[in-house]
Amino acid sequence: MEGQMFITLKRFHKILITILFMFTINVTPLHAEPQRTLVNLRGNQVLVPMDVPPREDFVLQRRITVDDRLIVFLYHDPNFRRTVDYAETYNLKGELMEITWYKPTEGLKRARDINLDDPETAGVAGVLRILDALSEQGRRSDN
C-alpha cells in the first residue's frame, strides 16, 4: 500500500509542477503592450513598447548633459526637416529613463520608465511605457 501511495504522490507532484510551469509561461505582465528590448548605456536590456521607433532609424546629432544629472542623446530623422526627432534621456549611471520622439502624423510621444512615476520606488525598473502624447499644437491627447 505504501508503494502505491508513493507512486500516487510522485505522480501528483509531477502533475502539479507541470501545471505551475504552464501557468508561469502563460502569465502576461501588467504592462501588456507588445515590447522589444533596447540596450542602455550600461549594457543592460530595457523593455520598450513596440511603438517606440528604433534609434537606428535616426542619426545622432549631439549629446548634452542637463544640470550634471542627466545625459540626453538627440537624434535627427534625415527624412524630415526637424532638427530633433528622437531623444533618449539617461541618468549618470547610464540607466535609460525616458525616450521622446516626434511623428509628423501623431505629434510628440514619450515612453518613461515605470518606476519614475512612483515616488516610493528607488531607481529604474528597465521597463518603459508610453505616456499620453502631446500634439504639435500643445494639446494633450489620450493614448
Biotite code that builds the C-alpha atoms (Angstrom):
import biotite.structure as struc

atoms = struc.array([
    struc.Atom([0.000, 0.000, 0.000], chain_id="A", res_id=1, res_name="MET", atom_name="CA", element="C"),
    struc.Atom([2.819, 2.379, 0.826], chain_id="A", res_id=2, res_name="GLU", atom_name="CA", element="C"),
    struc.Atom([4.382, 1.768, -2.602], chain_id="A", res_id=3, res_name="GLY", atom_name="CA", element="C"),
    struc.Atom([1.115, 2.676, -4.323], chain_id="A", res_id=4, res_name="GLN", atom_name="CA", element="C"),
    struc.Atom([0.740, 5.806, -2.168], chain_id="A", res_id=5, res_name="MET", atom_name="CA", element="C"),
    struc.Atom([4.310, 6.853, -3.005], chain_id="A", res_id=6, res_name="PHE", atom_name="CA", element="C"),
    struc.Atom([3.675, 6.475, -6.735], chain_id="A", res_id=7, res_name="ILE", atom_name="CA", element="C"),
    struc.Atom([0.456, 8.458, -6.454], chain_id="A", res_id=8, res_name="THR", atom_name="CA", element="C"),
    struc.Atom([2.164, 11.314, -4.586], chain_id="A", res_id=9, res_name="LEU", atom_name="CA", element="C"),
    struc.Atom([5.054, 11.275, -7.045], chain_id="A", res_id=10, res_name="LYS", atom_name="CA", element="C"),
    struc.Atom([2.632, 11.440, -9.979], chain_id="A", res_id=11, res_name="ARG", atom_name="CA", element="C"),
    struc.Atom([0.678, 14.207, -8.214], chain_id="A", res_id=12, res_name="PHE", atom_name="CA", element="C"),
    struc.Atom([3.864, 16.253, -7.788], chain_id="A", res_id=13, res_name="HIS", atom_name="CA", element="C"),
    struc.Atom([4.741, 15.851, -11.482], chain_id="A", res_id=14, res_name="LYS", atom_name="CA", element="C"),
    struc.Atom([1.259, 16.998, -12.484], chain_id="A", res_id=15, res_name="ILE", atom_name="CA", element="C"),
    struc.Atom([1.419, 19.944, -10.085], chain_id="A", res_id=16, res_name="LEU", atom_name="CA", element="C"),
    struc.Atom([4.848, 21.022, -11.348], chain_id="A", res_id=17, res_name="ILE", atom_name="CA", element="C"),
    struc.Atom([3.641, 20.750, -14.952], chain_id="A", res_id=18, res_name="THR", atom_name="CA", element="C"),
    struc.Atom([0.581, 22.892, -14.200], chain_id="A", res_id=19, res_name="ILE", atom_name="CA", element="C"),
    struc.Atom([2.676, 25.528, -12.396], chain_id="A", res_id=20, res_name="LEU", atom_name="CA", element="C"),
    struc.Atom([5.198, 25.596, -15.248], chain_id="A", res_id=21, res_name="PHE", atom_name="CA", element="C"),
    struc.Atom([2.441, 26.081, -17.828], chain_id="A", res_id=22, res_name="MET", atom_name="CA", element="C"),
    struc.Atom([0.886, 28.812, -15.682], chain_id="A", res_id=23, res_name="PHE", atom_name="CA", element="C"),
    struc.Atom([4.140, 30.771, -15.452], chain_id="A", res_id=24, res_name="THR", atom_name="CA", element="C"),
    struc.Atom([4.622, 30.623, -19.222], chain_id="A", res_id=25, res_name="ILE", atom_name="CA", element="C"),
    struc.Atom([1.125, 31.944, -19.920], chain_id="A", res_id=26, res_name="ASN", atom_name="CA", element="C"),
    struc.Atom([1.173, 34.804, -17.420], chain_id="A", res_id=27, res_name="VAL", atom_name="CA", element="C"),
    struc.Atom([1.318, 38.220, -19.091], chain_id="A", res_id=28, res_name="THR", atom_name="CA", element="C"),
    struc.Atom([2.777, 41.223, -17.271], chain_id="A", res_id=29, res_name="PRO", atom_name="CA", element="C"),
    struc.Atom([0.630, 44.134, -16.134], chain_id="A", res_id=30, res_name="LEU", atom_name="CA", element="C"),
    struc.Atom([2.271, 46.329, -18.771], chain_id="A", res_id=31, res_name="HIS", atom_name="CA", element="C"),
    struc.Atom([0.971, 44.033, -21.527], chain_id="A", res_id=32, res_name="ALA", atom_name="CA", element="C"),
    struc.Atom([1.655, 46.173, -24.569], chain_id="A", res_id=33, res_name="GLU", atom_name="CA", element="C"),
    struc.Atom([3.888, 44.492, -27.172], chain_id="A", res_id=34, res_name="PRO", atom_name="CA", element="C"),
    struc.Atom([7.528, 45.155, -26.343], chain_id="A", res_id=35, res_name="GLN", atom_name="CA", element="C"),
    struc.Atom([11.055, 44.783, -27.664], chain_id="A", res_id=36, res_name="ARG", atom_name="CA", element="C"),
    struc.Atom([14.433, 45.204, -26.000], chain_id="A", res_id=37, res_name="THR", atom_name="CA", element="C"),
    struc.Atom([16.911, 48.031, -26.241], chain_id="A", res_id=38, res_name="LEU", atom_name="CA", element="C"),
    struc.Atom([20.379, 48.204, -24.661], chain_id="A", res_id=39, res_name="VAL", atom_name="CA", element="C"),
    struc.Atom([21.080, 51.139, -22.333], chain_id="A", res_id=40, res_name="ASN", atom_name="CA", element="C"),
    struc.Atom([24.465, 52.807, -21.737], chain_id="A", res_id=41, res_name="LEU", atom_name="CA", element="C"),
    struc.Atom([25.314, 50.271, -19.040], chain_id="A", res_id=42, res_name="ARG", atom_name="CA", element="C"),
    struc.Atom([24.794, 47.398, -21.456], chain_id="A", res_id=43, res_name="GLY", atom_name="CA", element="C"),
    struc.Atom([21.596, 46.249, -19.721], chain_id="A", res_id=44, res_name="ASN", atom_name="CA", element="C"),
    struc.Atom([18.498, 45.336, -21.675], chain_id="A", res_id=45, res_name="GLN", atom_name="CA", element="C"),
    struc.Atom([15.461, 47.577, -21.290], chain_id="A", res_id=46, res_name="VAL", atom_name="CA", element="C"),
    struc.Atom([11.922, 46.695, -22.380], chain_id="A", res_id=47, res_name="LEU", atom_name="CA", element="C"),
    struc.Atom([10.358, 49.372, -24.585], chain_id="A", res_id=48, res_name="VAL", atom_name="CA", element="C"),
    struc.Atom([6.962, 49.436, -26.306], chain_id="A", res_id=49, res_name="PRO", atom_name="CA", element="C"),
    struc.Atom([6.919, 48.440, -29.984], chain_id="A", res_id=50, res_name="MET", atom_name="CA", element="C"),
    struc.Atom([5.568, 51.919, -30.832], chain_id="A", res_id=51, res_name="ASP", atom_name="CA", element="C"),
    struc.Atom([8.943, 53.435, -29.932], chain_id="A", res_id=52, res_name="VAL", atom_name="CA", element="C"),
    struc.Atom([10.885, 53.709, -33.182], chain_id="A", res_id=53, res_name="PRO", atom_name="CA", element="C"),
    struc.Atom([14.317, 52.061, -33.284], chain_id="A", res_id=54, res_name="PRO", atom_name="CA", element="C"),
    struc.Atom([17.132, 54.536, -32.638], chain_id="A", res_id=55, res_name="ARG", atom_name="CA", element="C"),
    struc.Atom([18.916, 53.072, -35.657], chain_id="A", res_id=56, res_name="GLU", atom_name="CA", element="C"),
    struc.Atom([16.375, 54.894, -37.857], chain_id="A", res_id=57, res_name="ASP", atom_name="CA", element="C"),
    struc.Atom([17.883, 58.209, -36.722], chain_id="A", res_id=58, res_name="PHE", atom_name="CA", element="C"),
    struc.Atom([21.222, 60.000, -36.967], chain_id="A", res_id=59, res_name="VAL", atom_name="CA", element="C"),
    struc.Atom([22.899, 61.095, -33.737], chain_id="A", res_id=60, res_name="LEU", atom_name="CA", element="C"),
    struc.Atom([23.121, 64.903, -33.644], chain_id="A", res_id=61, res_name="GLN", atom_name="CA", element="C"),
    struc.Atom([24.678, 65.525, -30.259], chain_id="A", res_id=62, res_name="ARG", atom_name="CA", element="C"),
    struc.Atom([24.883, 64.597, -26.609], chain_id="A", res_id=63, res_name="ARG", atom_name="CA", element="C"),
    struc.Atom([24.142, 67.084, -23.850], chain_id="A", res_id=64, res_name="ILE", atom_name="CA", element="C"),
    struc.Atom([24.188, 66.991, -20.072], chain_id="A", res_id=65, res_name="THR", atom_name="CA", element="C"),
    struc.Atom([21.484, 68.635, -18.008], chain_id="A", res_id=66, res_name="VAL", atom_name="CA", element="C"),
    struc.Atom([22.410, 70.045, -14.578], chain_id="A", res_id=67, res_name="ASP", atom_name="CA", element="C"),
    struc.Atom([25.158, 67.405, -14.235], chain_id="A", res_id=68, res_name="ASP", atom_name="CA", element="C"),
    struc.Atom([22.360, 64.891, -13.524], chain_id="A", res_id=69, res_name="ARG", atom_name="CA", element="C"),
    struc.Atom([21.116, 63.711, -16.906], chain_id="A", res_id=70, res_name="LEU", atom_name="CA", element="C"),
    struc.Atom([22.618, 62.719, -20.233], chain_id="A", res_id=71, res_name="ILE", atom_name="CA", element="C"),
    struc.Atom([20.464, 63.326, -23.304], chain_id="A", res_id=72, res_name="VAL", atom_name="CA", element="C"),
    struc.Atom([21.195, 61.989, -26.772], chain_id="A", res_id=73, res_name="PHE", atom_name="CA", element="C"),
    struc.Atom([19.474, 63.937, -29.549], chain_id="A", res_id=74, res_name="LEU", atom_name="CA", element="C"),
    struc.Atom([18.774, 62.287, -32.909], chain_id="A", res_id=75, res_name="TYR", atom_name="CA", element="C"),
    struc.Atom([17.503, 63.528, -36.263], chain_id="A", res_id=76, res_name="HIS", atom_name="CA", element="C"),
    struc.Atom([15.477, 61.729, -38.924], chain_id="A", res_id=77, res_name="ASP", atom_name="CA", element="C"),
    struc.Atom([17.022, 62.701, -42.281], chain_id="A", res_id=78, res_name="PRO", atom_name="CA", element="C"),
    struc.Atom([13.622, 62.259, -43.969], chain_id="A", res_id=79, res_name="ASN", atom_name="CA", element="C"),
    struc.Atom([12.186, 65.289, -42.131], chain_id="A", res_id=80, res_name="PHE", atom_name="CA", element="C"),
    struc.Atom([13.334, 68.861, -41.605], chain_id="A", res_id=81, res_name="ARG", atom_name="CA", element="C"),
    struc.Atom([13.021, 68.952, -37.813], chain_id="A", res_id=82, res_name="ARG", atom_name="CA", element="C"),
    struc.Atom([16.363, 69.289, -36.030], chain_id="A", res_id=83, res_name="THR", atom_name="CA", element="C"),
    struc.Atom([15.484, 66.727, -33.346], chain_id="A", res_id=84, res_name="VAL", atom_name="CA", element="C"),
    struc.Atom([13.067, 63.852, -33.898], chain_id="A", res_id=85, res_name="ASP", atom_name="CA", element="C"),
    struc.Atom([14.149, 61.398, -31.194], chain_id="A", res_id=86, res_name="TYR", atom_name="CA", element="C"),
    struc.Atom([15.799, 61.753, -27.775], chain_id="A", res_id=87, res_name="ALA", atom_name="CA", element="C"),
    struc.Atom([16.948, 59.327, -25.100], chain_id="A", res_id=88, res_name="GLU", atom_name="CA", element="C"),
    struc.Atom([17.420, 60.518, -21.519], chain_id="A", res_id=89, res_name="THR", atom_name="CA", element="C"),
    struc.Atom([19.732, 58.667, -19.130], chain_id="A", res_id=90, res_name="TYR", atom_name="CA", element="C"),
    struc.Atom([20.776, 59.212, -15.541], chain_id="A", res_id=91, res_name="ASN", atom_name="CA", element="C"),
    struc.Atom([24.505, 59.425, -14.749], chain_id="A", res_id=92, res_name="LEU", atom_name="CA", element="C"),
    struc.Atom([24.539, 55.679, -14.008], chain_id="A", res_id=93, res_name="LYS", atom_name="CA", element="C"),
    struc.Atom([23.708, 55.054, -17.684], chain_id="A", res_id=94, res_name="GLY", atom_name="CA", element="C"),
    struc.Atom([20.170, 53.832, -16.994], chain_id="A", res_id=95, res_name="GLU", atom_name="CA", element="C"),
    struc.Atom([17.565, 54.728, -19.612], chain_id="A", res_id=96, res_name="LEU", atom_name="CA", element="C"),
    struc.Atom([14.845, 56.869, -18.068], chain_id="A", res_id=97, res_name="MET", atom_name="CA", element="C"),
    struc.Atom([12.821, 58.196, -20.993], chain_id="A", res_id=98, res_name="GLU", atom_name="CA", element="C"),
    struc.Atom([12.533, 58.208, -24.778], chain_id="A", res_id=99, res_name="ILE", atom_name="CA", element="C"),
    struc.Atom([10.820, 61.050, -26.615], chain_id="A", res_id=100, res_name="THR", atom_name="CA", element="C"),
    struc.Atom([10.110, 61.044, -30.337], chain_id="A", res_id=101, res_name="TRP", atom_name="CA", element="C"),
    struc.Atom([8.177, 63.015, -32.891], chain_id="A", res_id=102, res_name="TYR", atom_name="CA", element="C"),
    struc.Atom([5.860, 61.536, -35.521], chain_id="A", res_id=103, res_name="LYS", atom_name="CA", element="C"),
    struc.Atom([4.510, 64.005, -38.080], chain_id="A", res_id=104, res_name="PRO", atom_name="CA", element="C"),
    struc.Atom([1.064, 62.391, -38.026], chain_id="A", res_id=105, res_name="THR", atom_name="CA", element="C"),
    struc.Atom([0.826, 61.909, -34.248], chain_id="A", res_id=106, res_name="GLU", atom_name="CA", element="C"),
    struc.Atom([2.933, 64.662, -32.705], chain_id="A", res_id=107, res_name="GLY", atom_name="CA", element="C"),
    struc.Atom([5.259, 64.287, -29.737], chain_id="A", res_id=108, res_name="LEU", atom_name="CA", element="C"),
    struc.Atom([5.255, 60.937, -27.910], chain_id="A", res_id=109, res_name="LYS", atom_name="CA", element="C"),
    struc.Atom([7.031, 59.764, -24.746], chain_id="A", res_id=110, res_name="ARG", atom_name="CA", element="C"),
    struc.Atom([7.862, 56.489, -23.086], chain_id="A", res_id=111, res_name="ALA", atom_name="CA", element="C"),
    struc.Atom([9.107, 56.621, -19.473], chain_id="A", res_id=112, res_name="ARG", atom_name="CA", element="C"),
    struc.Atom([10.448, 54.053, -17.039], chain_id="A", res_id=113, res_name="ASP", atom_name="CA", element="C"),
    struc.Atom([7.573, 52.705, -14.934], chain_id="A", res_id=114, res_name="ILE", atom_name="CA", element="C"),
    struc.Atom([9.383, 53.397, -11.642], chain_id="A", res_id=115, res_name="ASN", atom_name="CA", element="C"),
    struc.Atom([9.771, 57.125, -12.295], chain_id="A", res_id=116, res_name="LEU", atom_name="CA", element="C"),
    struc.Atom([6.086, 57.763, -11.645], chain_id="A", res_id=117, res_name="ASP", atom_name="CA", element="C"),
    struc.Atom([6.211, 56.049, -8.241], chain_id="A", res_id=118, res_name="ASP", atom_name="CA", element="C"),
    struc.Atom([7.873, 58.216, -5.544], chain_id="A", res_id=119, res_name="PRO", atom_name="CA", element="C"),
    struc.Atom([8.237, 55.194, -3.231], chain_id="A", res_id=120, res_name="GLU", atom_name="CA", element="C"),
    struc.Atom([10.434, 53.295, -5.701], chain_id="A", res_id=121, res_name="THR", atom_name="CA", element="C"),
    struc.Atom([14.137, 53.959, -5.955], chain_id="A", res_id=122, res_name="ALA", atom_name="CA", element="C"),
    struc.Atom([15.929, 53.508, -9.249], chain_id="A", res_id=123, res_name="GLY", atom_name="CA", element="C"),
    struc.Atom([14.632, 52.454, -12.619], chain_id="A", res_id=124, res_name="VAL", atom_name="CA", element="C"),
    struc.Atom([12.842, 49.218, -13.495], chain_id="A", res_id=125, res_name="ALA", atom_name="CA", element="C"),
    struc.Atom([14.187, 48.837, -17.013], chain_id="A", res_id=126, res_name="GLY", atom_name="CA", element="C"),
    struc.Atom([10.647, 48.793, -18.424], chain_id="A", res_id=127, res_name="VAL", atom_name="CA", element="C"),
    struc.Atom([9.283, 51.778, -20.337], chain_id="A", res_id=128, res_name="LEU", atom_name="CA", element="C"),
    struc.Atom([5.643, 52.548, -21.018], chain_id="A", res_id=129, res_name="ARG", atom_name="CA", element="C"),
    struc.Atom([4.083, 55.134, -23.284], chain_id="A", res_id=130, res_name="ILE", atom_name="CA", element="C"),
    struc.Atom([2.685, 58.251, -21.630], chain_id="A", res_id=131, res_name="LEU", atom_name="CA", element="C"),
    struc.Atom([-0.057, 60.427, -23.041], chain_id="A", res_id=132, res_name="ASP", atom_name="CA", element="C"),
    struc.Atom([1.107, 62.218, -26.159], chain_id="A", res_id=133, res_name="ALA", atom_name="CA", element="C"),
    struc.Atom([1.358, 65.930, -26.784], chain_id="A", res_id=134, res_name="LEU", atom_name="CA", element="C"),
    struc.Atom([0.125, 67.052, -30.155], chain_id="A", res_id=135, res_name="SER", atom_name="CA", element="C"),
    struc.Atom([2.038, 69.639, -32.170], chain_id="A", res_id=136, res_name="GLU", atom_name="CA", element="C"),
    struc.Atom([-0.437, 72.301, -31.041], chain_id="A", res_id=137, res_name="GLN", atom_name="CA", element="C"),
    struc.Atom([0.458, 71.521, -27.411], chain_id="A", res_id=138, res_name="GLY", atom_name="CA", element="C"),
    struc.Atom([-2.836, 69.891, -26.516], chain_id="A", res_id=139, res_name="ARG", atom_name="CA", element="C"),
    struc.Atom([-2.847, 66.624, -24.597], chain_id="A", res_id=140, res_name="ARG", atom_name="CA", element="C"),
    struc.Atom([-4.375, 63.617, -26.300], chain_id="A", res_id=141, res_name="SER", atom_name="CA", element="C"),
    struc.Atom([-5.302, 60.330, -24.696], chain_id="A", res_id=142, res_name="ASP", atom_name="CA", element="C"),
    struc.Atom([-3.094, 57.389, -25.507], chain_id="A", res_id=143, res_name="ASN", atom_name="CA", element="C"),
])
